[in-house]
Amino acid sequence: MTIDYVSVSSLKVLPGFKLHLEFSNGDEGIRDFSDILSEAGPMVQPLRDKVMFEKAFLTYGVPTWPNGLQLDPTNLHRELAKQGRLSHPIAAE
């Protein structure tokens, strides 16, 4: 099985602990992080605060938060694809 590595080219914070992610291959999708935020752990706990969650930014194509939490973009892409939540907008002509 071939693994296609991607990075996140842009992210936008949406209400309800969600991120709109655009990937380096042109795919995009919305990831709801409520499942991750329901887990315990010192890295996840601060992100339950809406203000902290909204501080998401990109570090070399990797979604990152100020507390150091980073999420693998290839795994995010794979999850969204498996759930049927990716689209590939066609460029306007």
C-alpha positions as CSV (number, residue, x, y, z in Angstrom):
1,M,0.0,0.0,0.0
2,T,1.3,3.4,-1.0
3,I,1.2,6.2,1.6
4,D,0.7,9.7,0.1
5,Y,2.2,12.2,2.5
6,V,0.4,15.6,2.7
7,S,0.8,18.7,4.7
8,V,-1.9,21.3,5.6
9,S,-1.5,24.4,3.5
10,S,-4.1,26.4,5.4
11,L,-6.4,26.1,8.4
12,K,-9.3,28.1,9.6
13,V,-10.9,27.8,13.0
14,L,-14.6,27.2,13.0
15,P,-17.2,27.3,15.8
16,G,-17.7,24.1,17.8
17,F,-14.0,23.1,18.1
18,K,-13.7,22.4,14.4
19,L,-11.0,23.2,11.8
20,H,-11.4,23.7,8.1
21,L,-8.2,22.1,6.6
22,E,-6.8,22.6,3.1
23,F,-4.2,20.0,2.2
24,S,-1.2,20.3,-0.1
25,N,-2.8,18.0,-2.6
26,G,-5.8,20.3,-3.0
27,D,-8.2,18.3,-0.8
28,E,-10.1,20.0,1.9
29,G,-12.4,19.1,4.8
30,I,-13.7,20.0,8.2
31,R,-12.4,18.1,11.2
32,D,-14.5,18.1,14.4
33,F,-12.1,17.7,17.3
34,S,-14.8,17.0,20.0
35,D,-13.7,13.4,20.0
36,I,-10.1,14.2,20.8
37,L,-11.1,16.9,23.4
38,S,-13.2,14.3,25.2
39,E,-10.1,12.3,26.0
40,A,-7.9,12.9,29.1
41,G,-4.4,14.0,29.0
42,P,-2.2,17.0,29.7
43,M,-1.9,18.0,26.0
44,V,-5.6,17.9,25.3
45,Q,-6.9,19.4,28.5
46,P,-5.9,23.1,27.6
47,L,-7.7,22.8,24.2
48,R,-11.0,22.4,25.9
49,D,-10.8,26.1,26.5
50,K,-12.3,27.7,23.3
51,V,-9.8,30.6,23.4
52,M,-6.9,28.2,23.5
53,F,-8.4,26.0,20.7
54,E,-8.8,29.0,18.5
55,K,-5.0,29.7,18.7
56,A,-4.4,26.8,16.2
57,F,-1.7,27.6,13.7
58,L,0.5,25.9,11.2
59,T,4.2,24.9,11.7
60,Y,5.6,23.6,8.4
61,G,2.2,22.2,7.4
62,V,1.4,20.7,10.7
63,P,-1.6,21.9,12.8
64,T,-0.1,23.1,16.1
65,W,-1.3,24.8,19.3
66,P,0.7,27.0,21.7
67,N,0.9,24.2,24.3
68,G,3.0,22.1,21.8
69,L,0.3,19.7,20.6
70,Q,0.8,18.8,17.0
71,L,-1.4,16.6,14.8
72,D,0.0,14.6,11.9
73,P,-1.5,16.0,8.7
74,T,-1.3,12.7,6.8
75,N,-3.3,11.0,9.5
76,L,-5.8,13.8,9.5
77,H,-6.2,13.5,5.7
78,R,-6.6,9.7,6.0
79,E,-9.3,10.1,8.7
80,L,-11.3,12.6,6.7
81,A,-11.0,10.5,3.6
82,K,-12.1,7.3,5.4
83,Q,-15.1,9.3,6.7
84,G,-16.0,10.7,3.3
85,R,-15.4,14.2,4.5
86,L,-12.9,15.4,1.9
87,S,-13.6,17.4,-1.2
88,H,-11.4,18.5,-4.0
89,P,-12.7,21.8,-5.3
90,I,-12.1,22.4,-9.0
91,A,-10.3,25.6,-9.8
92,A,-12.4,28.3,-11.3
93,E,-11.7,28.8,-15.0
